[in-house]
Amino acid sequence: FAYLAAFPLGFNFFLIGALGAYYVRSGSSLGVYLVGILPHGIFELPALCLSLAAGLCLCQNINRYIRKNEKGIMKPLLLNILRVTGLVVIPLLVVAAIMESYVTPAVMQLFV
């Protein structure tokens, strides 16, 4: 299950690298590309990293629960993951979406 937690972050990094290479090969400046992804990336990448950490913690505790038959560890863990997701990850993604919708186009017009 750890691969499921790591896939969104790995895929996001793959896309960032692939699109950066595309911009450079097409003759655009890498700086323009970075200016385009930086405003929302500041908020989106920490949210994805926190999601990865929560997913890996969940995988570790599910493994511990199954192998060692430890009772009572899942409910507090799930409550903490829901708290982190609801209070940190989702607001970061909402801010990233707002930045991508309104700030990034305005900043890109300055550089293009």
C-alpha positions as a printed Julia matrix, in Angstrom:
112×3 Matrix{Float64}:
  0.0    0.0     0.0
  2.97   2.33    0.36
  3.12   2.66   -3.42
 -0.41   4.03   -3.44
  0.62   6.74   -0.99
  3.75   7.63   -2.97
  2.2    7.59   -6.46
  0.61  11.1    -6.48
  3.82  12.8    -5.34
  6.02  10.79   -7.7
  3.7   11.42  -10.63
  3.63  15.14   -9.85
  7.44  15.28   -9.83
  7.53  13.31  -13.09
  5.18  15.83  -14.72
  7.17  18.8   -13.42
 10.36  17.35  -14.91
  8.78  16.31  -18.2
  7.11  19.66  -18.75
 10.31  21.48  -17.77
 12.2   19.5   -20.39
  9.48  20.26  -22.94
  9.73  23.99  -22.27
 13.5   23.96  -22.63
 13.39  21.92  -25.86
 10.7   24.15  -27.37
 12.91  27.2   -26.94
 11.11  28.77  -23.98
 13.01  29.88  -20.94
 13.12  27.58  -17.94
 12.58  30.72  -15.84
  9.19  31.32  -17.47
  8.2   27.75  -16.69
  9.3   28.07  -13.07
  7.42  31.35  -12.7
  4.35  29.56  -14.0
  4.46  26.71  -11.5
  5.99  28.44   -8.49
  2.97  30.41   -7.16
  0.78  27.37   -6.64
  3.6   24.87   -6.22
  4.58  26.54   -2.95
  1.27  25.34   -1.51
  0.64  22.17   -3.51
  3.92  20.34   -2.95
  3.84  20.59    0.88
  0.24  19.31    0.79
  1.34  16.33   -1.31
  4.29  15.66    1.01
  2.01  15.72    4.05
 -0.38  13.37    2.28
  2.51  11.02    1.54
  3.6   11.1     5.19
  0.06  10.37    6.36
 -0.27   7.52    3.87
  3.05   5.96    4.89
  2.12   6.27    8.57
 -1.2    4.59    7.85
  0.55   1.77    5.94
  3.01   1.25    8.79
  0.27   1.06   11.39
 -1.92  -1.25    9.29
  1.08  -3.53    8.95
  1.68  -3.38   12.71
 -1.99  -4.03   13.39
 -2.04  -7.1    11.13
  1.32  -8.64   12.02
  1.46  -7.98   15.76
 -2.32  -7.95   16.33
 -2.11  -4.7    18.31
 -5.54  -3.49   19.24
 -6.59   0.13   19.66
 -4.03   1.79   17.4
 -6.17   2.43   14.35
 -8.9    4.71   15.72
 -6.54   7.41   17.15
 -4.39   7.2    14.03
 -7.33   7.66   11.68
 -8.59  10.6    13.75
 -5.16  12.25   13.56
 -4.94  11.67    9.81
 -8.4   13.17    9.35
 -7.35  16.19   11.42
 -4.2   16.76    9.38
 -6.09  16.27    6.14
 -8.97  18.54    7.08
 -7.0   21.29    8.8
 -3.81  21.39    6.74
 -3.84  19.44    3.47
 -7.22  20.48    2.07
 -6.76  24.19    2.9
 -3.31  24.09    1.25
 -4.82  22.54   -1.88
 -7.62  25.14   -1.91
 -5.07  27.97   -1.68
 -3.02  26.31   -4.44
 -6.11  26.13   -6.66
 -6.91  29.8    -6.04
 -3.31  30.77   -6.77
 -3.34  28.71   -9.97
 -6.61  30.27  -11.1
 -5.97  33.92  -10.34
 -2.34  34.67   -9.46
 -0.48  32.47  -11.95
 -2.14  33.95  -15.08
 -1.41  37.48  -13.85
  2.24  36.63  -13.13
  2.61  34.82  -16.46
  1.39  37.89  -18.37
  4.27  39.84  -16.86
  6.81  37.38  -18.27
  5.27  36.36  -21.6
